[in-house]
């Protein structure tokens, strides 16, 4: 069983952030695209809108999520859906 090299995976993603796990599995000669998915998770990447991006949320992203949730909750209390 071939072990997936995280550094090579990172380079491949940097070169083409829109590639799929199936495409990467062919590139790295691994039989299952889940191997690629786990490798992506290990290097901190997730697929969003067809592009591999860092999974980290900035403080602004976190605050935006809180603000959105509070707003939705307030609206629900004022006029239930």
Secondary structure per residue as TSV (DSSP state, phi and psi in degrees):
chain	resnum	aa	ss	phi	psi
A	1	X	-	360.0	127.1
A	2	X	-	-81.7	132.7
A	3	X	-	-87.0	136.0
A	4	X	-	-78.0	128.8
A	5	X	-	-86.7	115.1
A	6	X	H	-62.5	-37.1
A	7	X	H	-64.5	-43.7
A	8	X	H	-66.3	-37.1
A	9	X	H	-63.9	-43.2
A	10	X	H	-60.6	-43.1
A	11	X	H	-62.5	-44.0
A	12	X	H	-61.6	-40.0
A	13	X	H	-70.1	-39.5
A	14	X	H	-61.8	-37.0
A	15	X	H	-72.9	-35.4
A	16	X	-	-146.6	86.3
A	17	X	T	-70.1	-6.6
A	18	X	T	-99.3	3.8
A	19	X	-	-70.4	155.1
A	20	X	-	-96.2	165.4
A	21	X	H	-63.8	-34.6
A	22	X	H	-66.9	-41.4
A	23	X	H	-63.2	-43.3
A	24	X	H	-66.4	-34.7
A	25	X	H	-64.5	-34.2
A	26	X	H	-70.2	-41.5
A	27	X	H	-60.8	-43.5
A	28	X	T	-94.3	4.8
A	29	X	T	56.0	46.2
A	30	X	-	-111.4	144.6
A	31	X	S	-77.6	-21.4
A	32	X	-	-123.2	133.4
A	33	X	H	-69.6	-18.7
A	34	X	H	-64.7	-28.9
A	35	X	H	-60.9	-42.4
A	36	X	H	-65.9	-44.9
A	37	X	H	-57.1	-45.3
A	38	X	H	-65.1	-37.8
A	39	X	H	-63.3	-39.6
A	40	X	H	-64.7	-41.2
A	41	X	H	-63.5	-39.2
A	42	X	H	-63.3	-34.6
A	43	X	T	-93.2	9.1
A	44	X	T	80.6	31.3
A	45	X	E	-114.9	145.8
A	46	X	E	-133.0	158.7
A	47	X	E	-94.1	122.4
A	48	X	E	-128.7	121.3
A	49	X	T	53.4	40.5
A	50	X	T	77.8	16.4
A	51	X	E	-136.5	138.9
A	52	X	E	-82.4	123.9
A	53	X	E	-133.2	159.9
A	54	X	E	-61.1	146.3
A	55	X	-	-86.1	-7.1
A	56	X	-	-71.8	140.2
A	57	X	-	-102.3	135.9
A	58	X	-	-77.5	168.8
A	59	X	H	-61.9	-36.3
A	60	X	H	-64.2	-43.4
A	61	X	H	-59.7	-43.5
A	62	X	H	-63.1	-44.3
A	63	X	H	-65.0	-38.0
A	64	X	H	-62.4	-38.9
A	65	X	H	-65.3	-42.6
A	66	X	H	-63.8	-46.2
A	67	X	H	-59.1	-43.7
A	68	X	H	-62.4	-45.0
A	69	X	H	-64.5	-43.1
A	70	X	H	-63.5	-42.6
A	71	X	H	-61.4	-45.8
A	72	X	H	-62.8	-40.8
A	73	X	H	-64.7	-42.5
A	74	X	H	-61.0	-45.3
A	75	X	H	-62.2	-39.2
A	76	X	H	-63.6	-39.4
A	77	X	H	-69.6	-34.5
A	78	X	H	-74.6	-43.9
A	79	X	S	-146.9	93.3
A	80	X	-	-52.9	142.7
A	81	X	-	-63.7	360.0
